[in-house]
Amino acid sequence: MAQSALVNRHMPVVWRVAFRMLGDRQEAEDVTQETFLRAWKMLPDWEARAKFSTWACTVAINLCRDRMKKKAPVLMETLPEREAADLPPDQALHQKQAGTRIQALIDGLPERQKEAPTLCAFEGLGNKDAAAAMQVSVEALESLLSRARRTLRQALSEGQQE
């Protein structure tokens, strides 16, 4: 019962983190399964030094890093959960193209800079929890976020000038 509740509560966040980092649904499912397999193995010895969600995101990020080292990057065709069904066709197309461009820019960020906005902006983790998941200080996380934002702003402004 407790294990089922733990999975139901945390699996969506772990999957979304993995999906945003890997851009592949199957890979995200594999990482999610591996994350919870590791949880079951260590659950009897669990010491609540950190929130379970923070620990699960840390494991998922590390598994994603391992997978990304093994293969070339894959760009997502669309941002998850961002379909523009109620917009007129021209606006929907524009939004989809903008979303694809932004996701491509995020995918092009260095690994650590990509992780920071994934956890903070997309998953809504606070800086303290995101830093713990990435195993960095809050100051280092804020620096990564700042560099990621600056890089994205610069790339977007260069794209508008073209």
C-alpha positions in Angstrom: 0.0 0.0 0.0 2.6 2.6 1.0 4.8 1.6 -2.0 1.9 2.0 -4.3 1.1 5.5 -2.9 4.7 6.5 -3.2 4.7 5.5 -6.9 1.4 7.1 -7.7 2.5 10.3 -6.1 6.0 10.7 -7.5 6.1 8.8 -10.8 4.6 11.6 -12.9 7.3 14.1 -11.8 10.1 11.5 -12.3 8.8 10.7 -15.8 8.5 14.3 -16.8 12.0 15.1 -15.7 13.3 12.1 -17.6 11.2 12.9 -20.7 12.3 16.6 -20.8 15.9 15.6 -20.4 15.9 12.7 -22.9 13.1 13.7 -25.3 12.0 10.1 -25.7 8.9 8.5 -24.1 10.3 5.0 -24.0 13.6 6.1 -22.5 11.7 8.2 -19.9 9.6 5.2 -19.0 12.8 3.1 -18.6 14.4 5.7 -16.4 11.3 6.0 -14.3 11.1 2.2 -13.8 14.8 2.1 -12.9 14.4 4.9 -10.5 11.6 3.1 -8.6 13.4 -0.2 -8.8 16.3 1.5 -6.9 13.8 2.9 -4.5 12.4 -0.5 -3.6 15.8 -1.9 -3.0 16.8 0.9 -0.6 13.4 1.6 1.0 14.0 -0.7 4.0 17.1 1.3 4.8 15.7 4.7 3.9 16.8 7.5 6.2 14.8 10.6 5.5 17.7 13.0 5.0 16.0 14.5 2.0 12.5 14.4 0.6 11.7 11.3 -1.4 10.8 13.4 -4.4 14.2 15.1 -4.3 16.0 11.8 -4.0 13.9 10.3 -6.9 14.7 13.3 -9.1 18.4 13.0 -8.3 18.4 9.3 -9.3 16.4 10.1 -12.5 18.8 12.9 -13.5 21.8 10.6 -12.9 20.2 7.8 -15.0 19.4 10.3 -17.7 23.0 11.6 -17.7 24.2 8.0 -18.1 21.9 7.5 -21.1 22.8 10.8 -22.7 26.5 9.9 -22.6 25.7 6.7 -24.4 23.8 8.2 -27.3 23.5 11.3 -29.5 20.9 13.9 -28.5 17.4 13.5 -29.8 15.2 16.6 -30.3 11.6 16.5 -29.2 9.0 17.3 -31.9 6.7 19.1 -29.5 6.8 20.2 -25.9 4.8 17.9 -23.7 1.5 19.2 -22.4 1.7 22.3 -24.6 -0.7 21.6 -27.4 -2.7 24.6 -28.7 -6.0 22.9 -29.5 -8.2 25.9 -28.9 -6.2 28.4 -31.0 -6.9 29.3 -34.6 -4.7 27.3 -37.0 -2.2 30.1 -37.8 -1.7 30.9 -34.1 -1.4 27.2 -33.2 1.2 26.7 -35.9 3.1 29.8 -34.7 3.0 28.5 -31.1 4.1 25.0 -32.1 7.0 26.5 -34.1 8.0 28.7 -31.2 7.8 25.8 -28.8 9.9 23.6 -31.0 12.5 26.3 -31.4 12.7 26.9 -27.6 12.9 23.2 -26.9 15.7 22.9 -29.4 17.5 25.8 -27.7 17.0 24.1 -24.3 18.3 20.8 -25.7 21.4 22.6 -27.0 22.3 23.9 -23.5 25.1 22.3 -21.6 23.8 19.3 -19.5 23.8 21.1 -16.1 22.2 24.3 -17.5 19.5 22.1 -19.1 18.8 20.3 -15.8 18.3 23.5 -13.8 15.3 25.0 -15.8 13.9 21.5 -16.3 13.5 21.1 -12.5 12.7 24.7 -11.6 10.6 26.0 -14.5 9.0 22.8 -15.9 8.6 20.8 -12.7 8.1 23.7 -10.3 10.7 22.5 -7.8 12.0 25.3 -5.5 15.7 26.2 -5.7 16.6 24.3 -2.5 15.0 21.0 -3.8 16.3 21.4 -7.3 19.8 22.1 -6.0 19.6 19.0 -3.8 18.3 16.9 -6.8 21.3 18.1 -8.9 23.6 17.7 -5.9 24.9 21.3 -6.1 24.6 24.3 -3.8 21.6 26.7 -4.1 24.1 29.4 -5.3 25.4 27.0 -8.0 21.8 26.3 -9.1 21.0 30.0 -9.3 24.2 30.5 -11.4 23.2 27.7 -13.8 19.7 29.1 -14.1 21.1 32.6 -14.8 23.5 31.3 -17.5 20.7 29.2 -19.1 18.3 32.2 -19.2 21.1 34.5 -20.6 22.0 31.9 -23.3 18.3 31.4 -24.2 17.6 35.1 -24.3 20.6 35.7 -26.5 19.7 32.9 -28.9 16.1 34.1 -29.1 17.1 37.7 -29.8 19.5 36.6 -32.5 16.7 34.5 -34.0 14.4 37.5 -34.1 17.1 39.6 -35.9 17.4 37.1 -38.7 
